Amino acid sequence: MEAADGPLYMGKDTHALSGPAQPTALESAGGEHVETIIQRDDGVTADAGHSRSIIVHNRGRNERLATESS
């Protein structure tokens, strides 16, 4: 399997540990120089919203494909 080379869409939901876990996950992604996209204003993201963002980003591309982590 090839390594992902596009942006990582990182979600956060309303579960108790999701908020505190996000900074750690962002730090890990940043340490690997992974471009990461999160919801602005510390918001939560529905799975369908992420799916749509990834589909729109990847449409017509063969490189720098987006992936998801939530």
ZAMARGU-4260 file (C-alpha; in steps of 0.2 Angstrom, whole numbers, plus 5000, padded with zeros to 4 digits):
<rodrens>
0) 5000/5000/5000 | 5006/5017/4996 | 5008/5031/5009 | 4995/5044/5008 | 5002/5061/5001
5) 4987/5072/5002 | 4979/5081/5016 | 4972/5072/5031 | 4954/5077/5036 | 4953/5075/5055
10) 4936/5074/5063 | 4931/5077/5081 | 4914/5072/5088 | 4904/5075/5104 | 4911/5061/5114
15) 4920/5065/5130 | 4938/5060/5124 | 4937/5067/5106 | 4941/5085/5111 | 4956/5081/5122
20) 4963/5068/5109 | 4963/5080/5095 | 4978/5091/5100 | 4988/5075/5102 | 4983/5068/5085
25) 4987/5085/5077 | 5004/5085/5086 | 5008/5068/5079 | 5002/5072/5061 | 5012/5088/5062
30) 5028/5079/5068 | 5026/5068/5052 | 5023/5084/5041 | 5006/5079/5037 | 4994/5093/5030
35) 4979/5092/5042 | 4962/5100/5040 | 4951/5102/5055 | 4934/5111/5058 | 4936/5129/5062
40) 4931/5137/5079 | 4934/5120/5088 | 4918/5113/5080 | 4913/5095/5078 | 4912/5087/5061
45) 4899/5075/5055 | 4905/5060/5045 | 4895/5065/5030 | 4903/5082/5030 | 4921/5074/5030
50) 4916/5062/5016 | 4910/5076/5005 | 4925/5086/5008 | 4936/5072/5003 | 4926/5068/4988
55) 4927/5086/4982 | 4946/5087/4985 | 4950/5071/4976 | 4938/5074/4961 | 4949/5073/4945
60) 4965/5070/4955 | 4977/5056/4953 | 4990/5063/4966 | 4989/5071/4983 | 4973/5062/4987
65) 4965/5066/5004 | 4961/5054/5017 | 4951/5054/5034 | 4954/5051/5052 | 4940/5053/5065
</rodrens>
